[in-house]
Amino acid sequence: MTTIRDVAKLADVSVATVSRVLNQTGNVSPKTLQRVEAAISQLNYQPNDVARSLFKGRSKMIALFVPDIMNPFFPELARAAEDVASKHGYTFVLCNTDGDGEKELTYLKALKQKSVDGIIIVSSTLSKDAMAHLDLPIIALDRKIGTNIAAVTVNNRKAAQQAVTHLQEVGCKRIAHIRGPQGASNAEDRMAGYIDIVGQTDWFNPSFICEGDYTADHAYKAALDLLQQHPEIDGIFAANDLMGVGVLKAAAALGKKVPDELAVIGFDGIALGEVTIPTLSTMAQPTYDIGARAAEMLIEHIDTYDLNRFVEPVEYEVKLIKRQSTERRTNDDK
């Protein structure tokens, strides 16, 4: 394998001179530069990225942590972040963590050893204290991690209020909520938005809230139990679209007609909701935009290389998309 010494020998210069050319540091005469570049081309020399990162203090590598790559919401986030990373000349690494705190820490330690320049992270388990010793630029995405780490999120609470209000507007009188996992900031905010609306009614029942863990299978089982124990429920707000799909499956298993007997709305706006039967109403996030913005913020943070610099959080708006699962006549129309 060709080494930097081979290049130096062919160009008749020192190894230090070749290093200055490769890293674009120091003064090198035009003639010397031409000889070194010719030698690199002739020998097809590929610089060692690890060595260069140690020399320059930069690896031009960023990573994205997601809890479940099988959830269609996260690949779109990853695509956006990768597009921005590539545009700026960064290598992009995707880490699937399964929402496991130990796995997240293992990835963090391994990537720091490889001199990763920064990390975008979707996490409900890592605390700000766990990341404090990393000395790396970090941007939280989709979920907040403490007040000292900038986050790119959406207006989860307000959007949840809008989702529940929509169910009321189509005639629902008893609305349940299948929430996301405990500790996830977006799950807490969406549940709070639900309570903001139903808490004002005289029928509010805390047992109408159950956990679906952001997966279709968990939501299916939760919805089965919920609808069997409380047959009066005529509307369900699921905290993400995968759980909304699980609710549709549970309704079909119980013979409940959607939307005539049960209206359902999800959250996220993934493409899967367009092909379910019936199609799923949702609070659609600007998924690509938030993924791209997180990557842009991280690269800006890396470029300043000031870990004490305050990075302003960003919050996007969510859009109500009405589909068949909430196409329901109001009481006045019945």
C-alpha positions as CSV (number, residue, x, y, z in Angstrom):
1,M,0.0,0.0,0.0
2,T,1.3,3.4,-1.0
3,T,2.4,5.6,2.0
4,I,3.1,9.3,2.5
5,R,6.8,8.4,2.5
6,D,6.5,7.0,-1.1
7,V,4.9,10.2,-2.2
8,A,7.6,12.3,-0.6
9,K,10.3,10.1,-2.2
10,L,8.9,10.4,-5.7
11,A,8.3,14.2,-5.4
12,D,11.8,14.6,-3.8
13,V,10.4,16.5,-0.8
14,S,10.1,15.8,2.9
15,V,7.2,14.0,4.5
16,A,6.3,17.2,6.3
17,T,6.0,19.0,3.0
18,V,3.6,16.3,1.6
19,S,1.6,16.7,4.9
20,R,1.3,20.4,4.4
21,V,0.0,19.9,0.9
22,L,-2.5,17.3,2.0
23,N,-3.8,19.4,4.9
24,Q,-3.5,22.8,3.2
25,T,-1.4,24.2,5.9
26,G,1.8,26.3,5.7
27,N,3.5,27.7,2.6
28,V,4.5,25.5,-0.3
29,S,5.9,26.9,-3.5
30,P,3.8,26.4,-6.7
31,K,6.5,24.2,-8.2
32,T,6.7,22.0,-5.1
33,L,2.9,21.8,-4.9
34,Q,2.8,20.6,-8.6
35,R,5.4,17.9,-7.9
36,V,3.6,16.6,-4.8
37,E,0.2,16.6,-6.6
38,A,1.8,14.8,-9.6
39,A,3.3,12.2,-7.3
40,I,0.0,11.7,-5.4
41,S,-1.8,11.2,-8.8
42,Q,0.9,8.9,-10.2
43,L,0.9,6.7,-7.1
44,N,-2.9,6.9,-6.6
45,Y,-2.2,7.8,-3.0
46,Q,-5.3,7.9,-0.6
47,P,-4.6,9.8,2.6
48,N,-5.5,8.1,5.9
49,D,-8.6,9.8,7.1
50,V,-8.0,8.9,10.7
51,A,-4.5,10.3,10.6
52,R,-5.7,13.5,8.9
53,S,-8.5,13.9,11.5
54,L,-5.9,13.6,14.3
55,F,-3.7,16.2,12.6
56,K,-6.6,18.7,11.8
57,G,-8.7,17.9,14.8
58,R,-11.6,17.2,12.4
59,S,-13.0,14.0,10.8
60,K,-15.7,15.5,8.6
61,M,-18.0,12.9,10.0
62,I,-21.4,13.4,11.8
63,A,-23.7,10.8,13.2
64,L,-27.5,10.5,13.7
65,F,-29.0,8.4,16.5
66,V,-32.5,7.1,16.0
67,P,-34.5,4.7,18.3
68,D,-36.2,2.6,15.6
69,I,-35.2,2.6,12.0
70,M,-38.2,0.4,11.2
71,N,-40.5,3.4,12.0
72,P,-40.9,5.2,8.6
73,F,-40.7,8.6,10.2
74,F,-36.9,8.2,11.0
75,P,-35.6,7.2,7.5
76,E,-37.0,10.5,6.1
77,L,-35.2,12.4,8.9
78,A,-32.0,10.5,8.1
79,R,-32.3,11.2,4.4
80,A,-32.6,14.9,5.1
81,A,-29.7,15.0,7.5
82,E,-27.6,12.9,5.0
83,D,-28.4,15.3,2.1
84,V,-27.2,18.3,4.1
85,A,-24.1,16.4,5.4
86,S,-23.1,15.4,1.9
87,K,-23.6,18.9,0.6
88,H,-21.1,20.2,3.2
89,G,-18.6,17.4,2.5
90,Y,-19.4,15.3,5.6
91,T,-19.5,11.6,6.0
92,F,-22.8,10.5,7.6
93,V,-23.2,7.6,10.0
94,L,-26.7,6.3,11.1
95,C,-27.0,4.5,14.4
96,N,-30.1,2.5,15.4
97,T,-30.3,2.5,19.2
98,D,-33.5,0.6,19.9
99,G,-34.2,3.3,22.5
100,D,-31.7,1.5,24.7
101,G,-29.7,3.9,26.9
102,E,-26.7,1.5,27.2
103,K,-26.6,1.0,23.5
104,E,-26.6,4.8,23.0
105,L,-23.7,5.2,25.4
106,T,-21.7,2.5,23.6
107,Y,-22.2,4.3,20.3
108,L,-21.2,7.6,21.8
109,K,-18.0,6.2,23.2
110,A,-17.1,4.5,20.0
111,L,-17.8,7.5,17.8
112,K,-15.8,9.8,20.0
113,Q,-12.8,7.4,19.7
114,K,-13.2,7.8,15.9
115,S,-13.1,11.6,16.3
116,V,-16.7,12.2,15.0
117,D,-17.3,15.9,14.7
118,G,-20.8,16.1,16.0
119,I,-24.0,14.1,16.7
120,I,-27.7,14.6,16.1
121,I,-29.7,12.5,18.5
122,V,-33.3,11.3,18.9
123,S,-33.4,9.9,22.5
124,S,-35.7,9.5,25.4
125,T,-33.2,7.8,27.7
126,L,-30.0,9.9,27.6
127,S,-29.7,12.6,30.1
128,K,-27.8,15.9,29.6
129,D,-25.4,14.6,32.4
130,A,-24.6,11.5,30.4
131,M,-23.5,13.6,27.5
132,A,-21.8,16.4,29.4
133,H,-18.3,14.7,29.3
134,L,-18.4,14.2,25.5
135,D,-17.2,17.7,24.6
136,L,-18.9,17.3,21.2
137,P,-21.4,19.5,19.4
138,I,-24.8,17.9,19.9
139,I,-28.3,18.7,18.5
140,A,-31.4,17.0,19.8
141,L,-34.0,16.1,17.2
142,D,-37.7,15.4,17.6
143,R,-37.3,15.2,21.4
144,K,-35.7,17.6,23.9
145,I,-32.8,16.6,26.1
146,G,-32.4,19.2,28.8
147,T,-32.1,22.9,28.4
148,N,-28.4,23.1,27.5
149,I,-28.8,21.1,24.3
150,A,-30.4,22.8,21.4
151,A,-33.4,20.9,19.9
152,V,-35.2,20.9,16.6
153,T,-38.8,19.9,17.3
154,V,-42.4,20.7,16.4
155,N,-45.2,22.3,18.4
156,N,-46.3,19.0,19.9
157,R,-48.7,20.3,22.5
158,K,-50.5,22.7,20.3
159,A,-50.8,20.1,17.5
160,A,-52.2,17.6,20.0
161,Q,-54.8,20.1,21.0
162,Q,-55.7,20.6,17.4
163,A,-56.0,16.8,16.8
164,V,-58.4,16.3,19.7
165,T,-60.4,19.4,18.7
166,H,-60.8,17.9,15.2
167,L,-62.2,14.7,16.8
168,Q,-64.7,16.8,18.7
169,E,-65.6,18.7,15.6
170,V,-66.5,15.5,13.7
171,G,-68.8,14.5,16.6
172,C,-66.7,12.4,19.0
173,K,-68.0,12.5,22.6
174,R,-65.6,10.1,24.4
175,I,-62.0,10.5,23.2
176,A,-59.2,8.3,24.3
177,H,-55.4,8.8,23.8
178,I,-52.7,6.2,23.1
179,R,-49.6,7.9,24.2
180,G,-45.9,7.5,23.4
181,P,-43.3,6.1,25.8
182,Q,-42.7,7.5,29.3
183,G,-39.9,10.0,29.4
184,A,-40.1,11.0,25.7
185,S,-40.6,14.8,25.7
186,N,-42.8,14.7,22.6
187,A,-45.0,12.0,24.1
188,E,-45.4,14.0,27.3
189,D,-46.3,17.2,25.3
190,R,-48.8,15.4,23.1
191,M,-50.5,13.9,26.1
192,A,-50.6,17.3,27.8
193,G,-52.3,18.7,24.7
194,Y,-54.9,15.9,24.8
195,I,-55.6,16.7,28.5
196,D,-55.8,20.4,27.8
197,I,-58.9,19.7,25.7
198,V,-60.6,16.7,27.3
199,G,-59.8,17.9,30.8
200,Q,-62.4,20.6,30.2
201,T,-65.2,18.1,29.6
202,D,-67.4,16.5,32.3
203,W,-66.6,13.0,31.0
204,F,-62.7,13.1,31.3
205,N,-61.5,9.7,32.5
206,P,-57.7,9.1,33.1
207,S,-58.3,5.4,32.2
208,F,-58.9,6.6,28.6
209,I,-55.1,7.1,28.4
210,C,-52.9,4.1,27.7
211,E,-49.3,3.6,26.5
212,G,-48.5,2.3,23.0
213,D,-44.7,2.8,23.0
214,Y,-44.8,4.4,19.5
215,T,-45.3,0.9,17.9
216,A,-48.2,-0.6,15.9
217,D,-48.1,-3.8,17.9
218,H,-48.3,-2.2,21.3
219,A,-51.0,0.2,20.2
220,Y,-53.0,-2.7,18.7
221,K,-53.0,-4.5,22.1
222,A,-53.7,-1.2,24.0
223,A,-56.6,-0.3,21.7
224,L,-58.1,-3.8,22.1
225,D,-58.1,-3.5,25.8
226,L,-59.3,0.1,25.8
227,L,-62.2,-0.5,23.5
228,Q,-63.3,-3.6,25.2
229,Q,-63.2,-2.0,28.7
230,H,-64.8,1.3,27.4
231,P,-67.1,0.6,24.5
232,E,-68.4,4.1,24.8
233,I,-65.1,5.5,23.3
234,D,-65.9,6.9,19.8
235,G,-62.6,8.7,19.1
236,I,-58.9,7.9,19.6
237,F,-55.9,10.3,19.2
238,A,-52.8,8.1,18.7
239,A,-49.5,9.9,19.4
240,N,-47.9,8.7,16.2
241,D,-49.1,7.2,12.9
242,L,-47.7,3.7,13.5
243,M,-49.9,3.6,16.6
244,G,-52.8,4.9,14.6
245,V,-52.4,2.0,12.2
246,G,-52.5,-0.3,15.3
247,V,-55.7,1.3,16.4
248,L,-57.3,0.7,12.9
249,K,-56.3,-2.9,13.1
250,A,-57.8,-3.2,16.6
251,A,-61.0,-1.6,15.4
252,A,-61.3,-4.1,12.5
253,A,-60.7,-7.0,14.9
254,L,-63.5,-5.8,17.1
255,G,-65.9,-5.1,14.2
256,K,-65.9,-1.3,14.9
257,K,-66.5,0.7,11.8
258,V,-64.1,3.6,11.2
259,P,-65.0,6.4,11.0
260,D,-68.8,5.7,11.7
261,E,-68.3,4.2,15.1
262,L,-64.7,5.2,15.9
263,A,-62.8,8.2,14.5
264,V,-59.0,7.9,14.6
265,I,-56.2,10.4,14.1
266,G,-52.5,9.9,14.3
267,F,-49.3,12.1,14.4
268,D,-46.3,12.4,12.1
269,G,-47.7,12.3,8.5
270,I,-45.8,9.2,7.3
271,A,-46.7,7.9,3.8
272,L,-48.1,4.7,5.4
273,G,-51.2,6.6,6.5
274,E,-52.1,7.3,2.9
275,V,-52.5,3.5,2.0
276,T,-54.3,2.2,5.1
277,I,-58.0,1.3,4.8
278,P,-59.4,3.7,5.7
279,T,-56.7,6.2,5.2
280,L,-55.4,7.8,8.4
281,S,-56.0,11.4,9.4
282,T,-52.8,12.8,10.9
283,M,-51.0,15.8,12.3
284,A,-48.2,16.0,9.7
285,Q,-44.7,17.1,10.7
286,P,-42.4,18.8,8.1
287,T,-40.2,15.8,8.5
288,Y,-37.6,16.5,5.8
289,D,-37.3,20.1,6.9
290,I,-36.6,19.3,10.6
291,G,-34.0,16.7,9.7
292,A,-32.3,19.1,7.3
293,R,-32.4,22.0,9.8
294,A,-30.9,19.8,12.6
295,A,-27.9,18.9,10.3
296,E,-27.4,22.5,9.3
297,M,-27.4,23.6,13.0
298,L,-24.9,20.9,13.9
299,I,-22.5,21.8,11.1
300,E,-22.8,25.5,12.0
301,H,-22.0,24.5,15.6
302,I,-19.0,22.4,14.5
303,D,-17.7,25.3,12.4
304,T,-17.7,27.7,15.3
305,Y,-16.1,25.1,17.5
306,D,-17.4,26.8,20.6
307,L,-19.0,24.3,22.9
308,N,-20.1,27.1,25.2
309,R,-22.0,28.9,22.4
310,F,-25.7,28.9,23.0
311,V,-27.6,27.5,20.0
312,E,-31.2,28.7,19.7
313,P,-33.8,25.8,19.6
314,V,-36.1,25.6,16.6
315,E,-39.8,24.7,16.6
316,Y,-41.8,23.9,13.5
317,E,-45.5,24.0,13.0
318,V,-47.6,20.8,12.3
319,K,-50.4,20.6,9.7
320,L,-53.7,18.8,10.1
321,I,-54.4,16.4,7.2
322,K,-58.0,15.1,7.2
323,R,-58.5,11.7,5.7
324,Q,-61.1,8.9,5.8
325,S,-60.5,7.9,9.4
326,T,-62.2,11.1,10.6
327,E,-64.7,11.6,7.8
328,R,-67.6,11.5,10.2
329,R,-71.0,13.3,10.3
330,T,-71.6,15.5,13.3
331,N,-74.6,14.9,15.5
332,D,-76.5,17.6,13.7
333,D,-76.2,15.7,10.4
334,K,-77.4,12.4,11.8
